[in-house]
Amino acid sequence: MNDQTAKRNFDLGIDKQTVMTLGSHCSLQVLKGAKDEGLNTLLVCEEKRFDMYKRFKFIDNIVSIKNFKEIINKNFQDELIEKYSPILIPHGTLISTLNMDELESIRIPIFGNKWILRWESDRMLKQQLMDESKLPSPTQIPSKNEIDGLCIVKLHGAAGGKGYFLVTDKKGFEEQAQKLIKSRVIGSEENLFIQKYANGVPVYLQYFYSPITNELELLGIDRRYETDIDAIGRIPSKFQISSNIEPSYTVVGNIPIVLRESLLPEVYSMGERFVESSKRLVPPGMPGPFCIEGVYDNNANFIAFEFSARIVAGTNLYVSGSPYSDLLFETPMSMGRRISLEIKRAIESSKMGLITT
């Protein structure tokens, strides 16, 4: 089957367009939003989760597989294209499941820029794009030998905070790295990225950029709830020393935040700089949802330590819209629904090529 056949859904009407995603992360929000916009919905889920997803009536079709890796099978993709003509909405599970060569080889049209997901997954490329966008960020520590003071060590890719740890010296780094190697979370120390720890209030800024209207929208803001770093605050200080708890950063949920209004001009400016930089470095840029992640310090200055070049799980807070989306839309607008609204607009204006790769 040629690429022309694979992309034939570009010519389909709205009533025949199918939104597809993997059953994890934010799939319920994505498919609920698609159904609210009148689009067909398709979920590809692992067999172990089928019983859970079949509860939701807005999912028109569910295809169960043993492992998400099966998504790269060409015959499987051809079957989905032939039967459903889907657009695949990427999220963190797709990125954490596939390597970038596998993801970029997917023949199903992907909403957004699939090439920029490589930049999200590689810490060095990620930092390059953040620097190009002039986002203030923590100092990168190039080697364990240069650790001097409190640092945070992270894995590459979308791991939901899994494996992150704090260190203050080379010895602590080596001890924690060996634990990850023995548990097969990483293969070697080379899989780790070291940054100076940025102290402040964690904030995750949820954006949507439309290449059709050339407008940037702020649709929501959240912070993550992480174990055990958030749970440690519930332990009285006199017990913390004796408990010997190693703090971890595995995300278990998200909490809504509304910023001081005086901070919003810089929030929009950061998002616009990121959009423009991504156009230069990773064409076609950053169509669709993305997130700039960081902390506000004690002077209310934002320090960015991450970005996610796709929808993030924190948007699940706002299935019925957020205080920020309410300022822009008359109807409740989740990030998932905003994606499908963009698909509809692209179909109506014959601009599907602007929003898919």
N, C-alpha and C positions, 0 to 999 in steps of 0.2 A: 504494500500500500504506500503511495507516495505522500509527500508532505501536503499536497493540495487536498487530498482526501482527508488527511488528519485535521486540516483546518477548515473543513467545509462548514462547520458551525458558525463561521463568521457571517455567512449569508442567511442564517436561520432567523426567523422571527422570534419575538420575545416569548410567545407562547410555547415555542419548541426548545428554548434554551435551557440547559441543565447545569446547575451549579453542583460541583462535586468537591468533597473533601474527605480526609481521613478521619475515622472515628476516634478522636482524642482531642485534647488541648482546648479548642474553642469550637468544635464542630457543631454543637447544638445551636450556638448563637449564629454561626454562619448560615446554617440551613434554615433556621427559623426566619432570619432576615431575608433569605432568598424567597421563601414561600410568601412572606409578607409583601414582597415586590412582584409576586405573580410568576416566579420562575419555577421550573421543575428542580427537584433535589435528588441527589445521589450520595449515599454514604458508603465508603469502603471501610469495613471494620474487621478487626480480628475476631475469630470465632468466639473467643471467651467473653466478648462484650456484646454479642448480638442480642441477647435477651434484654439487656438494658436499653439499647437503642430502639428496639422495636416498639417501645412504649410511646414514642413520640410520633404523632400523626402527621406532622409537617414533613417527615422524611418519606418521600415517595418511593424510593427504591434503596434497598440495602444489599450490598454484595459482601459476603463474609469470606475472609481468607485466613490462612493459618498465621501468616506473618506479613507485616507491612512491606517487607523486602520484595514481596511478589509484585508490587506495583511497577517494578522496572521490567517485568517480563513483557516483551513486545507483543506476544499473542494476546496476553491479558489486556494490554492497552488497546490493541486493535478491536477487541470485542467490545470494550467500553465505548470507544469512539463510534463504532458502527451502530451500537444499540442506543446510546444516550447523547452523543455529540456533546460531551461535557467540557466545562472550563474548570480546571483544578485550582482550588484556593489553597495556597501553601500556608502551613503554620509550623510551630516549633517541633512537632512530632515528625513531620516530613524531613526537616533538616537534621534532627538528631538520629533518624533512622538510616538515611542514605548519605553516602559520601557525595561530594559535589559533582564528580564526573557522572555518577548515576542520576543525580537530580537533573543535571543539565541535558541528559540524554532522553528525558521523558518527552514523548511525542504528543501527549495531550496538551493543548494550550493551557498555559499557567497564567493566572491573573497576577499582574505585576511584572517585575524584572527578575527573572530567575538567575541572571548572571550576578546580581548584587548579593545574592544569598551566599556566594563564595566569600565575599568580603565580610559578611557578618560572621561566618564560621571561622575565619582566619584572624587571629588577634592582631597580627601585624598589619594586614590590609585594613582591618577595622580601624586601627589607630591612625593609619594614613588618611582615611576618609574623614575621620573626626578632626584631624589637624587641618585638612584642607577646608573644612567647614568652620574653622576657627571656634571650635567648641572647647572651652577650658576643661582640661582633663588632668587626672593625677599623673605624677611622674612615673614613667615606665622604668623598671629596674632590669637592665639587660642580662644580669647574671646573678646567681645565688651568692657569689662572692662579694657582691656590692650591696647586699641587704644590710641596712643600718637604720633601725627603727621599725615601727609598725608597718607591715606590708600585708596585702591580701594577694593570695595566689589563686589563679583561676584556670579552669580547663578551657580549651578551645571548643567552639560550637555551642549549640543550644542545649544546655544540660540542666536548666532550671535551678542553678545554684549548686547542683550536686558536685561534691569534691572540692569546693572552695575551702580555703583555710587561712588563718592568720599566722604570721611569723614575725619575729623580731631579729633573727640572725640566721646564718647559714646552717647551723646545726639543726635548728627547729625545722627549717625547710627540708633538709634531707630526711629527717625522721618522718615527717608527714608525707613526703613524696614516696618513701618506701612503703608506707601503709597503702597508698593508692595503687602502687605497682603490684604489691602482693595480692590485693583484692581484685586485680585486673581491671581497675577503672581506667588506668592509663598504661601505656607500654613503657614509657621512660620519662625522665625529668624534662625532656624536650617538649613534652605535651603540655607543659605548664607555662603560665604567663604571670609575671610578677608586677604589681603596681604598688606605689605608696598608698596607704590606706587613707581614703578621703572621709573625714568625719563630718556628719551632718544628718539631716532628715532625708531618707530615701524617697525619691519622687520619680514617677514614670509618666512621661508626657506622650499622650496618644494622638498621633496626627493622621490626616488623610490628605494626600495631594492628588488633585484631578488634572491630568494633562489635557483633558477636553476643555476645561474652563480656565486652566492655568491658575487655580486658586488653592491655597493651603487652608485646611480646616483643623482646628483643635477640637477633638471630639470627646476627650476625657482625660482624667488624671487619676493615678492610683499609687499605692505603695504595696510592696509585697510583705506577706507574713511568712517568716522563715524560721525553721528549726535548725539548730537549737539557739541561735543567736538572739531571737526575740523571747524565747522561753527563759533564758538566763535572767532576764530582768525580774522574773517572779520569784527568784531565789534570794533570800536575804543575804547581804554581803558577807556576814560572818560564816555562812555555809558554803559560799562559792569557792573559797580556797580549798576546803577539804573535799568538796565534791569532785574536783579534778575533771570537770566537763570540758571536752574539746568542742568549741562552738562550730556548728555547721550552718550552711546557708541554703538547704534544700527548701524550695518554695512549696507551701501547703495551701496558700490562699492569697487573696488580695483585699485591700481596704481602700475605700474611696477617699479622695482628697479634693478639696477646693482651695486653690491658691489665693493669696492676697491679690486683688485686682492690679495693684501696681507692679506685680511681677510679670504680668501677661505680655507687655510689649517685647521683652527679651525672649519670652517663650516663643512668640511668633517669629522673631528675628532668627533664633537658632534654627527653627524648622525650615525657614526660607533659605538660610545659608546651606543647610544640609541638602535640600532639594537641588539647589544650583550646583553644588559640588559634585553630587552624584551624577548629574547630567554630564559633567566634564570627564569624570573618572570612569564611570560605569554606564555608558549609554545603554538603554534610553533613559536612565536615571532612576527615579523613585516614584513611579505611579502607584497609587493606592496607599494602604496603611503602613505606617512605620512608627517606631517609638524611640525617643531619646531618653536615656536612663541615667540618673545621677543623684546627687545630693545637694541640698541647700545648706551652706555653712552658717556660722553664727552671724555673718554679715548679710545673710540672705542672697549670697552669690551662688550661682549654680555651677557645679563641677560635674561634668559628664564623664561617666566611666564606661558606658556601653551604648550601642544602638541595636535595634532589631529591625530588619528590613522587610517586615511583614506584620500581619496582625499578631498581637500579643495576648496572653491569657488574661491580663488585667482588664481587658475590654469586656470580659464576661460579667463584670459588675453592672454593666449598663445595657442589658438586653432591652430595656424599655427607654433607653436614652439616658444621657447624663445632664448635669447642669449646663455643660458647654454645648452639647448638641442641641439642647432645647433653645439655645440662643440663635441657632442657625436654621432649624427645621421646624415646620408646623406639626409634623408627625413624629412619634418616638423613633429615634434613629440610633440603633446600635452600630458598631463598626461593621458587623456582619451584614446588616441591611444596607449600610452605605456602600459596601462593595457591590452588592447586587443592583443598587440604584445606578452606580457607575456603569455596570454592564448594560443595563437597559438604555442609558443615555448613549452609550457607544453603539449599540445596535441601531437605535433610532437615527443617529447621525453618521452611520457607516464609518465609525472610527475604532473598530475593535483592535486594529493594529497598534493603537496608542496605549492600550491597557493590558495587552497580553504578550507573552514571549513563548 
